[in-house]
């Protein structure tokens, strides 16, 4: 599992490096041909990780329910972030993997509710959810890079 955690941490560091030079206007921009923006993608990754790992394990998520409502699968940007709000999302984005590691090592995840992803892959344990989440994060890194080329 150590490798999976390292992948998650490195992936998130890479996302932040990719977007580091963008303005708040650029991360909020939805380019023609896209359904969302960079800010939505980052917030969506925070939310998805929490849902796949915590909620599906019947453990309380570590983020506000409002964030989940606006950035879960099937949502689209319905407002723009200001600098302070996006900084808060980025703080969660970088900090939550470390909390996941601590919680995993502490053994707080005792059960997992089976879940079939939109790709058809069935998650039947936290370990499979962690691996799948890394795949999901890689997909969104590609989307973020594509959007950055346009904005």
Helices and strands as residue ranges (DSSP letters): H 2-19, H 24-28, H 38-53, G 55-57, H 65-71, H 83-106, E 115-116, E 122-123, H 126-150
